[in-house]
């Protein structure tokens, strides 16, 4: 089983804007900014979010070895715990059977329309389970 950990840190939420920085840690799978897999994605700077705004980024997953995998993503370690009610992270590869060496994936972060927190952090786990 290969697991990629994506840590989101330093989320600042106000009634006007939210600033974010995301650090990516990967195990058994690599994450890149480009389809040629030359620019490793170690962090994502989402910049500022306005309340109610959604932002997406395209990354490229590189499967090491010859083992096909099923992809899953989930969040954990929310600080504060109620932050998950205001911030949402999704991607377009849930349950995907990855047989390709390189796969495009889109990660989207959404902020609620009336944030009630000033700061939040959480972890994203991307799991590639042998299929």
Order of alpha helices (4+ residues) and beta strands (2+ residues): beta-beta-beta-beta-beta-beta-beta-beta-beta-beta
